[in-house]
Amino acid sequence: MVSHQKVVANSADTPKAIFVSGINSAPLQGDLNFVLSDKKEALEAGFLALTKLTSGSVHVTISPEANFMPAVEGVVVHKASGKHPVGLVSTQIAAIDPINKGERVWVVQIEDVASIGELFLTGKMNFEKIVALTGTGFEKPSYVKVISGAQMSDVVAGNLKDGNYRLISGNVLTGDKKSSADFLGFYHHQVTAIPEGNDYDFFGWNLPRPNKFSVYRAGMFSFLTPNKKYDLNTNTNGEHRGFVLTGEYEKVCPLDIYPMQLLKAILVKDLDLMEALGIYEVAPEDFALTEFVDVSKQDHQRIVRQGLDLMIKEVG
């Protein structure tokens, strides 16, 4: 997991396009048809406002089942379906209007589009948000309405199971670890609670483990029962080590890049190579799945964040 630093748009810029993802594809995320069920008028006003900020198009990608999207002049609606990361905006940008060096696009969460619309309709900023409580650490997975930035203890009050559970602001792939005294992330509409994986198997790497999940077949047998459900915890089942070439990164990365080579270029701070390997096309969240399948236990999202920060500092 990685701290979600965002590059805030510069109001002096005019982006070539604005992208909004209307698909929640990450694990256990909330149903946007439910979250936005009464926001159609606000969404229409919000999207109309966004069209004034770009000389290009406002692109929004939704699932075929979405019923919350109004028709707005200047907004191009795309429909997509499939497994994660179909809901990531980088995946959508790469398929619709890829970014080249020197170009800028803006990205807005669809819940924030509704908030922008409410501001224009009422003259007041609505800081309420609907948050999905997900994961096996909750007595009753549910939705709660909270104020943005609410304390985690208030968000999960009365619903967290007894035991050693990790609270995550966001989803399990890209969210931030929190304590009950911390606060809900500004960009998060989900809180996840999963078991803290602080139990270790003696010689676990050398023993068959039929009840553990793995994308690999070495010592694991989860591939024999593809429909079996697992209560996954935070244990990485291994220590940090040098990159191991497996070919698995490319299987879970939909972007037309070489993930491992880009990560290595970032680590050695080779700006020219980073450009050539597609640094402008990626965000940390695009490497959450490569991080999940990595036998090397490398922190891919942190590496990419450092690479993007370096590019912003050196190139602008």
SENUNU-157783 format. One record per residue (C-alpha): residue in one letter; x, y, z; residue number from 0. Coordinates in nm, 4 decimals. Example, Ala and Ser with C-alpha at 12.3 -4.5 7.8 and 13.67 -1.06 7.14 Angstrom:
<pts>
+------+----------+----------+----------+-----+
| type |       px |       py |       pz | seq |
+------+----------+----------+----------+-----+
|    a |   1.2300 |  -0.4500 |   0.7800 |   0 |
|    s |   1.3670 |  -0.1060 |   0.7140 |   1 |
+------+----------+----------+----------+-----+
</pts>
This chain:
<pts>
+------+----------+----------+----------+-----+
| type |       px |       py |       pz | seq |
+------+----------+----------+----------+-----+
|    m |   0.0000 |   0.0000 |   0.0000 |   0 |
|    v |   0.1124 |   0.3520 |  -0.0723 |   1 |
|    s |   0.0431 |   0.6962 |   0.0636 |   2 |
|    h |  -0.1883 |   0.8620 |  -0.1869 |   3 |
|    q |  -0.0191 |   1.1843 |  -0.2811 |   4 |
|    k |  -0.2033 |   1.3509 |  -0.5668 |   5 |
|    v |  -0.0795 |   1.6034 |  -0.8192 |   6 |
|    v |  -0.3364 |   1.8808 |  -0.7890 |   7 |
|    a |  -0.4329 |   2.0372 |  -1.1207 |   8 |
|    n |  -0.2924 |   2.3804 |  -1.1989 |   9 |
|    s |  -0.5826 |   2.6149 |  -1.2736 |  10 |
|    a |  -0.3578 |   2.8067 |  -1.5140 |  11 |
|    d |  -0.3369 |   2.5014 |  -1.7424 |  12 |
|    t |  -0.5873 |   2.3964 |  -2.0057 |  13 |
|    p |  -0.5948 |   2.0172 |  -2.0218 |  14 |
|    k |  -0.6342 |   1.8455 |  -2.3573 |  15 |
|    a |  -0.9089 |   1.6326 |  -2.1982 |  16 |
|    i |  -1.0710 |   1.5477 |  -1.8669 |  17 |
|    f |  -1.1288 |   1.1859 |  -1.7672 |  18 |
|    v |  -1.3779 |   1.0467 |  -1.5174 |  19 |
|    s |  -1.4037 |   0.6788 |  -1.4297 |  20 |
|    g |  -1.7536 |   0.5602 |  -1.3535 |  21 |
|    i |  -1.6475 |   0.2022 |  -1.2835 |  22 |
|    n |  -1.5449 |   0.0617 |  -0.9447 |  23 |
|    s |  -1.3444 |  -0.2492 |  -1.0311 |  24 |
|    a |  -1.1018 |  -0.2759 |  -0.7365 |  25 |
|    p |  -1.1800 |  -0.5378 |  -0.4687 |  26 |
|    l |  -1.5047 |  -0.4923 |  -0.2743 |  27 |
|    q |  -1.5653 |  -0.1326 |  -0.3825 |  28 |
|    g |  -1.9100 |   0.0204 |  -0.3501 |  29 |
|    d |  -2.1865 |  -0.0038 |  -0.6093 |  30 |
|    l |  -2.1973 |   0.3294 |  -0.7917 |  31 |
|    n |  -2.5597 |   0.2704 |  -0.8927 |  32 |
|    f |  -2.6407 |   0.2801 |  -0.5206 |  33 |
|    v |  -2.3970 |   0.5560 |  -0.4212 |  34 |
|    l |  -2.5115 |   0.7889 |  -0.7015 |  35 |
|    s |  -2.8773 |   0.6862 |  -0.7089 |  36 |
|    d |  -3.0033 |   1.0365 |  -0.6226 |  37 |
|    k |  -2.7204 |   1.2375 |  -0.7831 |  38 |
|    k |  -2.8280 |   1.2531 |  -1.1476 |  39 |
|    e |  -2.9101 |   1.6249 |  -1.1439 |  40 |
|    a |  -2.5884 |   1.7046 |  -0.9568 |  41 |
|    l |  -2.3865 |   1.4928 |  -1.2015 |  42 |
|    e |  -2.5376 |   1.6787 |  -1.4952 |  43 |
|    a |  -2.4401 |   2.0150 |  -1.3445 |  44 |
|    g |  -2.0957 |   1.8872 |  -1.2498 |  45 |
|    f |  -2.0169 |   1.7489 |  -1.5936 |  46 |
|    l |  -2.1445 |   2.0669 |  -1.7557 |  47 |
|    a |  -1.9011 |   2.2646 |  -1.5397 |  48 |
|    l |  -1.6121 |   2.0351 |  -1.6394 |  49 |
|    t |  -1.6775 |   2.0945 |  -2.0103 |  50 |
|    k |  -1.5910 |   2.4617 |  -1.9566 |  51 |
|    l |  -1.2420 |   2.3744 |  -1.8311 |  52 |
|    t |  -1.1002 |   2.1977 |  -2.1369 |  53 |
|    s |  -1.0690 |   2.2683 |  -2.5063 |  54 |
|    g |  -1.1092 |   1.8959 |  -2.5671 |  55 |
|    s |  -1.3608 |   1.6420 |  -2.4476 |  56 |
|    v |  -1.4728 |   1.5233 |  -2.1090 |  57 |
|    h |  -1.4558 |   1.1434 |  -2.1188 |  58 |
|    v |  -1.6473 |   0.9266 |  -1.8743 |  59 |
|    t |  -1.6319 |   0.5479 |  -1.8753 |  60 |
|    i |  -1.9187 |   0.3494 |  -1.7253 |  61 |
|    s |  -2.0259 |  -0.0129 |  -1.7119 |  62 |
|    p |  -2.3155 |  -0.1342 |  -1.9295 |  63 |
|    e |  -2.5256 |  -0.1691 |  -1.6115 |  64 |
|    a |  -2.4753 |   0.1917 |  -1.4969 |  65 |
|    n |  -2.7987 |   0.3880 |  -1.4565 |  66 |
|    f |  -2.6696 |   0.7119 |  -1.3034 |  67 |
|    m |  -2.5154 |   0.8843 |  -1.6063 |  68 |
|    p |  -2.7067 |   1.1802 |  -1.7548 |  69 |
|    a |  -2.6670 |   1.2961 |  -2.1137 |  70 |
|    v |  -2.4540 |   1.6122 |  -2.1201 |  71 |
|    e |  -2.3383 |   1.7975 |  -2.4305 |  72 |
|    g |  -1.9585 |   1.7821 |  -2.4600 |  73 |
|    v |  -1.9299 |   1.4670 |  -2.2496 |  74 |
|    v |  -1.8254 |   1.1512 |  -2.4326 |  75 |
|    v |  -1.9553 |   0.8355 |  -2.2658 |  76 |
|    h |  -1.7637 |   0.5098 |  -2.3101 |  77 |
|    k |  -1.8813 |   0.1698 |  -2.1901 |  78 |
|    a |  -1.6435 |  -0.0956 |  -2.0641 |  79 |
|    s |  -1.6619 |  -0.4159 |  -1.8664 |  80 |
|    g |  -1.4239 |  -0.6734 |  -1.7299 |  81 |
|    k |  -1.1981 |  -0.7377 |  -1.4357 |  82 |
|    h |  -0.9784 |  -0.4908 |  -1.2518 |  83 |
|    p |  -0.8018 |  -0.2704 |  -1.3622 |  84 |
|    v |  -1.0775 |  -0.1788 |  -1.6100 |  85 |
|    g |  -1.1915 |   0.0876 |  -1.3623 |  86 |
|    l |  -0.8523 |   0.2600 |  -1.3379 |  87 |
|    v |  -0.8435 |   0.5861 |  -1.5246 |  88 |
|    s |  -0.4964 |   0.5154 |  -1.6708 |  89 |
|    t |  -0.6383 |   0.2059 |  -1.8405 |  90 |
|    q |  -0.9152 |   0.4172 |  -1.9875 |  91 |
|    i |  -0.6842 |   0.7003 |  -2.0977 |  92 |
|    a |  -0.4538 |   0.4534 |  -2.2742 |  93 |
|    a |  -0.7487 |   0.3129 |  -2.4698 |  94 |
|    i |  -0.9193 |   0.6444 |  -2.5487 |  95 |
|    d |  -0.6628 |   0.9252 |  -2.5795 |  96 |
|    p |  -0.3067 |   0.8364 |  -2.4676 |  97 |
|    i |  -0.0858 |   1.1013 |  -2.3086 |  98 |
|    n |   0.2298 |   1.2177 |  -2.4830 |  99 |
|    k |   0.5178 |   1.4230 |  -2.3456 | 100 |
|    g |   0.4127 |   1.7813 |  -2.2752 | 101 |
|    e |   0.0400 |   1.7027 |  -2.2675 | 102 |
|    r |  -0.1823 |   1.7289 |  -1.9630 | 103 |
|    v |  -0.5095 |   1.5671 |  -1.8759 | 104 |
|    w |  -0.7140 |   1.6127 |  -1.5618 | 105 |
|    v |  -0.8796 |   1.3325 |  -1.3697 | 106 |
|    v |  -1.1853 |   1.3693 |  -1.1453 | 107 |
|    q |  -1.3601 |   1.1056 |  -0.9347 | 108 |
|    i |  -1.7232 |   1.0676 |  -1.0330 | 109 |
|    e |  -1.8381 |   1.1233 |  -0.6733 | 110 |
|    d |  -1.6535 |   1.4561 |  -0.6803 | 111 |
|    v |  -1.8261 |   1.5485 |  -1.0072 | 112 |
|    a |  -2.1531 |   1.5182 |  -0.8161 | 113 |
|    s |  -2.0140 |   1.7362 |  -0.5360 | 114 |
|    i |  -1.9102 |   2.0010 |  -0.7897 | 115 |
|    g |  -2.2597 |   1.9900 |  -0.9369 | 116 |
|    e |  -2.4214 |   2.0328 |  -0.5958 | 117 |
|    l |  -2.2023 |   2.3362 |  -0.5344 | 118 |
|    f |  -2.3296 |   2.5035 |  -0.8514 | 119 |
|    l |  -2.6903 |   2.4034 |  -0.7859 | 120 |
|    t |  -2.7098 |   2.5085 |  -0.4210 | 121 |
|    g |  -2.4156 |   2.7426 |  -0.3643 | 122 |
|    k |  -2.3015 |   2.5170 |  -0.0800 | 123 |
|    m |  -2.0250 |   2.2572 |  -0.0707 | 124 |
|    n |  -2.1540 |   1.9196 |   0.0457 | 125 |
|    f |  -1.8824 |   1.7318 |   0.2361 | 126 |
|    e |  -2.0951 |   1.4243 |   0.3021 | 127 |
|    k |  -1.9915 |   1.1018 |   0.1352 | 128 |
|    i |  -2.1156 |   0.7447 |   0.1292 | 129 |
|    v |  -1.8444 |   0.5019 |   0.2363 | 130 |
|    a |  -1.8517 |   0.1252 |   0.1843 | 131 |
|    l |  -1.7330 |  -0.0794 |   0.4840 | 132 |
|    t |  -1.5837 |  -0.3963 |   0.3369 | 133 |
|    g |  -1.3738 |  -0.6954 |   0.4329 | 134 |
|    t |  -1.4031 |  -0.9833 |   0.6788 | 135 |
|    g |  -1.3096 |  -0.7603 |   0.9706 | 136 |
|    f |  -1.6572 |  -0.6077 |   0.9821 | 137 |
|    e |  -1.9510 |  -0.7661 |   1.1600 | 138 |
|    k |  -2.1798 |  -0.6351 |   0.8876 | 139 |
|    p |  -2.0364 |  -0.5006 |   0.5606 | 140 |
|    s |  -2.2481 |  -0.1971 |   0.4829 | 141 |
|    y |  -2.2630 |   0.1627 |   0.3672 | 142 |
|    v |  -2.2328 |   0.4591 |   0.6022 | 143 |
|    k |  -2.2738 |   0.8292 |   0.5383 | 144 |
|    v |  -1.9925 |   1.0365 |   0.6897 | 145 |
|    i |  -1.8278 |   1.3755 |   0.6597 | 146 |
|    s |  -1.5124 |   1.3870 |   0.4481 | 147 |
|    g |  -1.2096 |   1.3437 |   0.6718 | 148 |
|    a |  -1.4055 |   1.1707 |   0.9490 | 149 |
|    q |  -1.2103 |   0.9877 |   1.2185 | 150 |
|    m |  -1.1810 |   0.6182 |   1.1464 | 151 |
|    s |  -1.3164 |   0.5239 |   1.4890 | 152 |
|    d |  -1.6403 |   0.7045 |   1.4012 | 153 |
|    v |  -1.6599 |   0.5539 |   1.0520 | 154 |
|    v |  -1.6347 |   0.1940 |   1.1781 | 155 |
|    a |  -1.8050 |   0.2467 |   1.5167 | 156 |
|    g |  -1.9848 |  -0.0612 |   1.6474 | 157 |
|    n |  -1.9118 |  -0.2684 |   1.3386 | 158 |
|    l |  -1.5503 |  -0.3842 |   1.3726 | 159 |
|    k |  -1.4992 |  -0.7415 |   1.4920 | 160 |
|    d |  -1.2886 |  -0.8214 |   1.7960 | 161 |
|    g |  -0.9389 |  -0.9351 |   1.7047 | 162 |
|    n |  -0.6307 |  -0.8113 |   1.5249 | 163 |
|    y |  -0.7545 |  -0.6447 |   1.2070 | 164 |
|    r |  -0.5907 |  -0.3873 |   0.9840 | 165 |
|    l |  -0.7954 |  -0.0829 |   0.8939 | 166 |
|    i |  -0.7377 |   0.0431 |   0.5416 | 167 |
|    s |  -0.8699 |   0.3696 |   0.4059 | 168 |
|    g |  -0.9493 |   0.2634 |   0.0504 | 169 |
|    n |  -0.9249 |  -0.0808 |  -0.1059 | 170 |
|    v |  -0.6763 |  -0.3565 |  -0.0239 | 171 |
|    l |  -0.4650 |  -0.2899 |  -0.3339 | 172 |
|    t |  -0.4074 |   0.0853 |  -0.3104 | 173 |
|    g |  -0.5438 |   0.2005 |   0.0245 | 174 |
|    d |  -0.3581 |   0.3483 |   0.3211 | 175 |
|    k |  -0.3047 |   0.1727 |   0.6555 | 176 |
|    k |  -0.4852 |   0.3587 |   0.9334 | 177 |
|    s |  -0.5375 |   0.3363 |   1.3067 | 178 |
|    s |  -0.8719 |   0.4108 |   1.4691 | 179 |
|    a |  -0.7346 |   0.7521 |   1.5687 | 180 |
|    d |  -0.6475 |   0.8412 |   1.2077 | 181 |
|    f |  -0.8796 |   0.9916 |   0.9501 | 182 |
|    l |  -1.0522 |   0.8793 |   0.6331 | 183 |
|    g |  -0.8529 |   0.9646 |   0.3200 | 184 |
|    f |  -0.9860 |   1.2592 |   0.1206 | 185 |
|    y |  -1.0102 |   1.0575 |  -0.2023 | 186 |
|    h |  -1.1438 |   0.7395 |  -0.0408 | 187 |
|    h |  -1.5019 |   0.6127 |  -0.0461 | 188 |
|    q |  -1.4244 |   0.2761 |   0.1091 | 189 |
|    v |  -1.2826 |   0.1372 |   0.4324 | 190 |
|    t |  -1.1501 |  -0.2196 |   0.4366 | 191 |
|    a |  -1.0762 |  -0.4371 |   0.7395 | 192 |
|    i |  -0.8775 |  -0.7593 |   0.6945 | 193 |
|    p |  -0.6845 |  -0.9838 |   0.9361 | 194 |
|    e |  -0.3374 |  -0.8660 |   1.0307 | 195 |
|    g |  -0.1006 |  -1.1258 |   0.8901 | 196 |
|    n |   0.1513 |  -1.1477 |   1.1702 | 197 |
|    d |   0.1608 |  -1.5284 |   1.1840 | 198 |
|    y |   0.4428 |  -1.7102 |   1.0082 | 199 |
|    d |   0.4965 |  -2.0740 |   0.9129 | 200 |
|    f |   0.8272 |  -2.2345 |   1.0068 | 201 |
|    f |   0.9951 |  -2.3342 |   0.6804 | 202 |
|    g |   0.6756 |  -2.2170 |   0.5137 | 203 |
|    w |   0.8541 |  -2.1637 |   0.1838 | 204 |
|    n |   0.9482 |  -2.5331 |   0.1779 | 205 |
|    l |   0.6165 |  -2.6903 |   0.2802 | 206 |
|    p |   0.2953 |  -2.7595 |   0.0853 | 207 |
|    r |   0.0288 |  -2.5127 |   0.1975 | 208 |
|    p |  -0.3078 |  -2.6219 |   0.0542 | 209 |
|    n |  -0.5079 |  -2.3562 |   0.2407 | 210 |
|    k |  -0.3080 |  -2.0567 |   0.1187 | 211 |
|    f |  -0.3768 |  -1.8620 |  -0.1980 | 212 |
|    s |  -0.1084 |  -1.7931 |  -0.4560 | 213 |
|    v |  -0.0918 |  -1.6984 |  -0.8220 | 214 |
|    y |   0.1985 |  -1.9414 |  -0.8503 | 215 |
|    r |   0.2031 |  -2.3206 |  -0.8224 | 216 |
|    a |   0.5171 |  -2.3568 |  -0.6113 | 217 |
|    g |   0.4109 |  -2.5158 |  -0.2828 | 218 |
|    m |   0.0512 |  -2.3924 |  -0.3206 | 219 |
|    f |  -0.2518 |  -2.5768 |  -0.4531 | 220 |
|    s |  -0.5017 |  -2.2940 |  -0.4907 | 221 |
|    f |  -0.4906 |  -2.3365 |  -0.8687 | 222 |
|    l |  -0.6693 |  -2.6707 |  -0.8223 | 223 |
|    t |  -0.9726 |  -2.4991 |  -0.6640 | 224 |
|    p |  -1.0185 |  -2.1741 |  -0.8608 | 225 |
|    n |  -1.3615 |  -2.1061 |  -0.7056 | 226 |
|    k |  -1.2478 |  -2.1452 |  -0.3455 | 227 |
|    k |  -1.2755 |  -1.8347 |  -0.1279 | 228 |
|    y |  -0.9923 |  -1.7217 |   0.0987 | 229 |
|    d |  -0.9844 |  -1.4848 |   0.3941 | 230 |
|    l |  -0.6676 |  -1.3078 |   0.2829 | 231 |
|    n |  -0.4583 |  -1.1221 |   0.5388 | 232 |
|    t |  -0.1740 |  -0.8697 |   0.5207 | 233 |
|    n |   0.1072 |  -1.1280 |   0.5306 | 234 |
|    t |   0.3352 |  -1.0954 |   0.2282 | 235 |
|    n |   0.4544 |  -1.4561 |   0.2750 | 236 |
|    g |   0.8132 |  -1.3667 |   0.2051 | 237 |
|    e |   1.0805 |  -1.1043 |   0.2513 | 238 |
|    h |   1.1946 |  -0.8210 |   0.0285 | 239 |
|    r |   1.4479 |  -0.9380 |  -0.2287 | 240 |
|    g |   1.5933 |  -0.8415 |  -0.5659 | 241 |
|    f |   1.3691 |  -0.8479 |  -0.8730 | 242 |
|    v |   1.2979 |  -1.1999 |  -0.9984 | 243 |
|    l |   1.2047 |  -1.2338 |  -1.3650 | 244 |
|    t |   0.8760 |  -1.4264 |  -1.3800 | 245 |
|    g |   0.6786 |  -1.2754 |  -1.6689 | 246 |
|    e |   0.3786 |  -1.2306 |  -1.4379 | 247 |
|    y |   0.3793 |  -0.8503 |  -1.4369 | 248 |
|    e |   0.2724 |  -0.8282 |  -1.8002 | 249 |
|    k |  -0.0212 |  -1.0641 |  -1.7384 | 250 |
|    v |  -0.1869 |  -0.8227 |  -1.4948 | 251 |
|    c |  -0.0788 |  -0.4898 |  -1.6486 | 252 |
|    p |  -0.3089 |  -0.3771 |  -1.9336 | 253 |
|    l |  -0.0859 |  -0.0865 |  -2.0387 | 254 |
|    d |   0.1464 |  -0.1232 |  -2.3357 | 255 |
|    i |   0.4633 |  -0.0902 |  -2.1298 | 256 |
|    y |   0.7398 |  -0.3052 |  -1.9813 | 257 |
|    p |   0.6608 |  -0.2854 |  -1.6071 | 258 |
|    m |   0.9800 |  -0.4344 |  -1.4648 | 259 |
|    q |   1.2062 |  -0.2332 |  -1.6929 | 260 |
|    l |   1.0235 |   0.0872 |  -1.5990 | 261 |
|    l |   1.0557 |   0.0115 |  -1.2283 | 262 |
|    k |   1.4287 |  -0.0477 |  -1.2666 | 263 |
|    a |   1.4716 |   0.2726 |  -1.4679 | 264 |
|    i |   1.3024 |   0.4645 |  -1.1856 | 265 |
|    l |   1.5260 |   0.3056 |  -0.9230 | 266 |
|    v |   1.8411 |   0.4203 |  -1.1077 | 267 |
|    k |   1.6829 |   0.7610 |  -1.1875 | 268 |
|    d |   1.7421 |   0.7322 |  -1.5631 | 269 |
|    l |   1.5088 |   1.0073 |  -1.6874 | 270 |
|    d |   1.5544 |   0.9345 |  -2.0585 | 271 |
|    l |   1.4837 |   0.5655 |  -2.0098 | 272 |
|    m |   1.1869 |   0.6410 |  -1.7879 | 273 |
|    e |   1.0395 |   0.8561 |  -2.0657 | 274 |
|    a |   1.1039 |   0.5895 |  -2.3271 | 275 |
|    l |   0.9392 |   0.3223 |  -2.1110 | 276 |
|    g |   0.6169 |   0.5181 |  -2.0581 | 277 |
|    i |   0.6423 |   0.7042 |  -1.7270 | 278 |
|    y |   0.3913 |   0.9632 |  -1.8508 | 279 |
|    e |   0.1216 |   0.6972 |  -1.8946 | 280 |
|    v |   0.1195 |   0.5534 |  -1.5441 | 281 |
|    a |   0.0098 |   0.6225 |  -1.1890 | 282 |
|    p |   0.1047 |   0.4280 |  -0.8744 | 283 |
|    e |  -0.2301 |   0.2467 |  -0.8663 | 284 |
|    d |  -0.1522 |   0.0929 |  -1.2069 | 285 |
|    f |   0.1180 |  -0.1127 |  -1.0370 | 286 |
|    a |  -0.0973 |  -0.2491 |  -0.7536 | 287 |
|    l |  -0.1571 |  -0.5798 |  -0.9291 | 288 |
|    t |   0.2042 |  -0.6206 |  -1.0362 | 289 |
|    e |   0.2949 |  -0.5600 |  -0.6715 | 290 |
|    f |   0.0440 |  -0.8243 |  -0.5614 | 291 |
|    v |   0.1889 |  -1.0947 |  -0.7885 | 292 |
|    d |   0.5532 |  -1.0005 |  -0.7258 | 293 |
|    v |   0.7546 |  -1.2808 |  -0.5645 | 294 |
|    s |   1.0248 |  -1.0210 |  -0.4929 | 295 |
|    k |   0.7960 |  -0.8310 |  -0.2511 | 296 |
|    q |   0.8992 |  -0.4962 |  -0.4035 | 297 |
|    d |   0.6938 |  -0.1857 |  -0.3230 | 298 |
|    h |   0.5969 |  -0.1016 |  -0.6816 | 299 |
|    q |   0.3539 |   0.1785 |  -0.6025 | 300 |
|    r |   0.6062 |   0.3625 |  -0.3867 | 301 |
|    i |   0.8704 |   0.3289 |  -0.6602 | 302 |
|    v |   0.6362 |   0.4686 |  -0.9254 | 303 |
|    r |   0.5357 |   0.7574 |  -0.6980 | 304 |
|    q |   0.9031 |   0.8453 |  -0.6522 | 305 |
|    g |   0.9565 |   0.8254 |  -1.0283 | 306 |
|    l |   0.6655 |   1.0572 |  -1.1025 | 307 |
|    d |   0.7819 |   1.3042 |  -0.8376 | 308 |
|    l |   1.1279 |   1.3014 |  -0.9934 | 309 |
|    m |   0.9860 |   1.3671 |  -1.3417 | 310 |
|    i |   0.7739 |   1.6560 |  -1.2126 | 311 |
|    k |   1.0793 |   1.8072 |  -1.0430 | 312 |
|    e |   1.3159 |   1.7660 |  -1.3381 | 313 |
|    v |   1.0838 |   1.8025 |  -1.6388 | 314 |
|    g |   0.7806 |   1.9860 |  -1.5060 | 315 |
+------+----------+----------+----------+-----+
</pts>
